[in-house]
């Protein structure tokens, strides 16, 4: 790749921290100059400054109707024009709307947009199709490369106006810095306050309506087994609601809300099954980490989840509303340790194609693609 001046854009810094730091590090090591523009809600790694990566605070709001996005657009437009970037790589829906509008008449700036899961999808509410679909389709004309991270989005985006549509299997997870067998399972359970002989379910995700933790709490009531525990790693506005629901259903002792954790991979080793019942996903990193930890996965049968989990081989895909189906599959795996082990091994092998080394190869190919003249 020829040396480029690149701007990475995201609505909030949390996305950069959670998913994109390895991408930025890779580009810098390739000899490019990379800057970041986002709403800095959580501090970015200090080493970025040592690598001459400048961070620009652009006050995007996650609310599409917020007037602050107009101010953010103007600030972003000025930044791109003044700094004369060769390439702008944008992520997340809100930032990507304003970024593409900012670049729409800048002929010397190429735009890559990674869609981490369109808000319109099979089974999405009608309002999502009426609002988000026409916006994404229209703005695709200002997109040199539109990267999708699951197959459903890829086939739909091929009908858009982007110069090039690519599929990349997610943001990639590191498969080098961690061995699934590194953690003392019994010690970790003791640290978390979980009896060593219980059957442990684990979910990771924000405590919101989309992540649908409620259905698993209700499934616990159906199981009527005090030795089945449910751990949830994440923060969010539904914390009090979920606690009250568990109390009302009589399973409060079995549900543990662990808050934000930076030891999720270790907690995976203290667990027996990973549960991911969400209504909407792009390509969930939490499921990828569970697969790398060689856990069987029970998840909702939706876009993104179905790209990762092979039904009956790596786990089970069930309708997100069906608490009876979740309860049935949980009990099936609880009663069959050999199946759990087999599914875990399958997932440990299947996750390799979603590792960062593979994703890095695909990104390098896209950045070098002569047909869209990115260089």
Number of C-alpha atoms within 10 A of each C-alpha: 14 10 13 18 15 26 26 20 26 25 27 24 21 17 16 24 14 11 15 18 14 18 18 22 15 15 19 20 11 14 13 17 19 23 21 25 25 24 22 20 12 12 9 16 10 9 9 18 12 8 13 12 19 15 19 17 17 25 22 26 19 16 10 13 9 11 11 15 21 15 14 22 21 13 16 25 18 13 17 21 14 9 11 15 19 18 22 23 21 26 24 19 22 18 27 24 19 22 26 25 15 20 20 16 10 16 8 13 18 23 25 25 26 22 23 21 22 24 21 19 20 12 10 13 11 10 11 14 16 11 12 15 15 12 12 20 16 14 19 22 15 24 25 21 24 25 26 26 23 25 18 19 23 19 14 14 23 14 10 18 18 21 15 19 23 18 19 21 22 25 23 24 21 14 16 9 5 13 12 18 11 10 16 11 17 14 13 18 20 12 9 13 10 20 13 14 10 16 21 22 23 23 27 27 21 20 23 18 13 13 19 20 23 21 18 25 24 19 18 26 16 15 16 12 14 14 13 19 22 24 22 21 20 17 17 13 11 15 16 11 13 19 17 13 16 21 14 10 13 15 21 17 11 20 20 18 16 13 17 15 13 9 9 17 19 20 20 27 22 24 23 22 26 28 28 25 28 23 19 25 21 23 25 23 20 18 26 26 22 29 29 28 25 29 31 30 35 27 25 26 21 22 22 25 25 19 17 21 27 17 16 12 17 27 27 23 23 19 16 21 16 15 21 18 17 28 20 14 18 24 15 13 22 18 11 10 12 11 18 23 17 16 25 25 19 21 27 20 13 19 22 18 13 22 20 20 16 16 19 18 11 16 20 14 12 21 17 15 15 10 9 14 10 21 14
